[in-house]
Amino acid sequence: MADDEADLTRRLAALYTGAVADILDEMGCRNQCLPAEIRPLDPRMKVAGPIYPVRGRAKPPGDRPDPRYRQMDMLDAIYPGSVVVIDPGEETRAAHWGELMSNTARQKGARGCIVNGGLRDSAQILEIGFPVFRRFHSPLTAVHRFEITDFGQPIAIGGVAVMPRDYVLGDIDGVLVIPRAIAADVVATAEAVREKEAKAVMPGFGGPGGFGPQPPDLKTFAERRTAAVAAQLADPSKGYVPQPLQ
C-alpha cells in the first residue's frame, strides 16, 4: 500500500459512516451505500480501506474444476491494507467466507472482508477479531455450490458500482463505497465538519450566550447537549432553549 493510500485509510477509519454519507450526498454521490442487509458480525466491528473486489457465481452443473484452486489464487492476490469485497452473484445458500479465508486474508495484510452473501465459522472469526460484514449465515460449504469467476475487476452490489481501489467504510450503521477520485476530498471535508462540531458549544455550557462554565468531564457535543437538556428539566427557571449551530 502506498503511503498516501495508507494515510487516507487511517483518516477514513477515524470517521463514521453517517458523516461520510452526508458529504457524499452534498457532492451529488447519492448511490454509494451497499444494501442495508449487509451487517457487521459484531456491532463494534469497523473497516476502512481500498477495495479488493471479488466476483463469483453459483457453481454450474456438471464436471467443474475444484473451486478451491481459484479461491487460493484470489487469496494470494490480496494486498496489504485492502478490504475484500465479495459479490457471490445469485448463489444465496452457501457460506462464501469463513475462518480459513479470514486467517489467510489477515496474514496477507487485509483489513477486513465485506460479503454480500453467506458466512460461517462465525465464533472462530470473532475469536481472531477479523472484521467481517455479511448478509446471512450458513453452515453450508461453498465447495459444491459456488465458484469465484474473477477478482481485482469492477463489480456491482445492490446497484452500487464497486471499482478496484475505491475506498470502503463500514460500521454498525452500514457500508459506504467512496469513489477513489473523490476520496481525499470526502475525507478532508468530513474532517473539517467533525472539527467544527467538536468546537461547538451549546448555550448554557460556557461560551457566548452560556450561563456557566462547561463541565470538564463532558467532552463531546452529544454529551453537552444531553447534559444541557437534563439541566433544563432539573431547573426550568434556567430557561434553556436549544439554539441552532452556526
N, C-alpha and C positions, 0 to 999 in steps of 0.2 A: 504494500500500500504506500502510495506517495505521501510525502509529508503534509501537503496541503489537504489531501483526502483524509488523512488521519486527524488533522486538526479540525476539519469540518465535522467529522464524525463525532469527535469529543464534544464539540459545541452543540451539535444537534442532540446528543444524548442528554444534555443538561436541560433541554426544553421538554414541553409536554404537548401532546397531540392537539389539544384544544386551541392553544395559542398558535401553533403552526397552521392548523386548518383555517383559522381566521385570516392569517396572512395570505394563504393560498387563495382564499375566496376573494380578498381585496385585489389580488393580482389577476383575477379572472380565471384561475385554475380551479374549477368547482367540481371536478370529477376525479379526485385523487384519493378518495377513501375506499379501501377494499371492503368487501361485504362485511356487514356487522356481525355475521355468524362466526367470523374468524376471531377467536378469543385466546388470551394467554393461558397457558397451562396453570400458572399461578398468577393471581391478580397483581403480585408485586413485580412480575417479570416485565422488563423493558428491553427494547432492542433498537439499535440505530446503526446505520452504515450503508455503504454502497451495495447494490443488489447483484446477486449472482442468480440469474433466472434458470429454472429447470422446468421442462415440459414433459408430460407423459400422456399415456392413454390406456384404456382398458386393453388387456392382452388379447390379441385376436385368436380365434380358434385355430387349431392345427399345430403342427410342429413348429416351434419357435426357438431361437437361441435362448440360452439361460439368461434371464434379465439381470441377474446379479453381476454379470460382466460389465454391462453398460452402467450399472449402478456404481461399480468400482471406478470406472472411467470418470463418472460425474464427480465422485468424491475426491479423486486425485486432482481434479481441476479447480477445486476450491482454493481461493487465495486468501491470505491473512487479512482480517478486518472486514470481510464480506458478510452479508446476510443472505442465506439461501432462501429463495422464494420459489415455491413449487406449485405448478398448476397440473393436477392429475387428469385433466380433461373430464370425460364422462364416467370415469371409474369412481364409484361412490360407496363401495363396501369395504375395501381393504384399508389397512394401515400403510400409508405412503412414507412414513417416517417412524423411527424407533430409537432404541437405546444405542445399538451399534453404530448407526449413522450419526447420532449425536456425539458419541465419543470420537469418532473419526473426524467429524467436522470441527470439533473443538481442538483436536490435535493439529488440524490444518490451519487453525487460527480464525475460524469463523466466529462471528459474534452472536449468531442465533439462526433460527430457521422459522419461516412462515410458510405453512402448507394449507392450501385451500382444499383440504381433504382430511384423511384419517391419520390418527396417531395411536401407537401402542407403546408398551413399556413405560407408561406414564410415571409410575412410582420410582423407577430407576432413573428416569430423566430428572425428576425432581431432586433425587439424591445428588446427582452430579451438578445440578444447578445450571444446566444449559438452557438458555431462553428459547422456548418453542411456543409458537402460536398455531392453533389448529382449528379446524372446522368441526370435527367429530372424533370420537374414539372408536376403535375397532380392534378386536384381538386377531383378526384375520391377516395372515401373511400376504404380502404383495406378490410373492414369487409366482403364484399361479394366476394372478388376476390383473397385474399392472406391469407396464414396461416404460422405461424412460426413452423418449424419442430424440431429444436434443437438450443441450444446456449451453448457457452463455449466449443465448439468442433472445430476441424480443418475444414476450408473451403478453397475454391479457388475462386479467382476473376480474370478473364482475363488471366488465366493460371499462376497466381501468388499464391503460397501457403501462406495461412494466418493461423498461428498457435496461439492458446491462449497464451497470454502474450509475443508474439513477439511485437516489437515496431513499431509504425507508425509515420511518419512525413508528414504532408500535409501543403502546402501553395499555393500561386497563380500559381506556376509552375507545381504542380501535387502532387501525393501521393505515398510515398515510404513505403514499408514494410521492416523492418530491423530484420533479424532473431535474436532471443534472445541470442543465443550462441555467436554471434559476436558483439552485440550491443555496449558493453562497448568499444571494440577496435575501432569500427567505429566512435563513438563519440570522443574518445580521439585523433584519427588520424585527424579527421575533425577540432578539436580544434587547433591542432598543425599547420595545414595548415593555418587556419584563423589567428593565431598569427604571422606566417611568413609573410603573406600578409599584415598584419597591420603594420609590421616593414619595409616593402619595401619602398624605396624612389626612385622616378623616377628621372633620370638625369635632371638637370635644376631646381630642387627644393630642394637644400640642399643635404648634404651627399656627399660621394665620387663621384667626377665627376660632381657635380652640379655647377650652376653658380650663385646661390643666396640662401638666407635663405628660408625655407619653410614657406609660409604664415600660421599664427596660426589658421585661420578660416577654413583651408582645412584639414579636419580630416581624410577622408577615401582615400584609394588608388584610387577609381574611381574618386573622386573629384580632386585629384592631377593630374591624367592622363588627365582629361578634361581640367584643367587649363593650363597644360603644352602645350597641342595642341593649345589652344587658344592663348597662348603667342607666339608660333611659327608663327601662322597666323598673329598676330598683328605686329610682328617684325621678319621677316625671317632671318635677319642678325644674330640672336642669334644661328641659326643653330641647333635647337633642333632635335635630332634624337632618337626615342624610342629605348631603349635597353632591351633585354630580362632579366627577373628576374632570379637570380641565386638561 
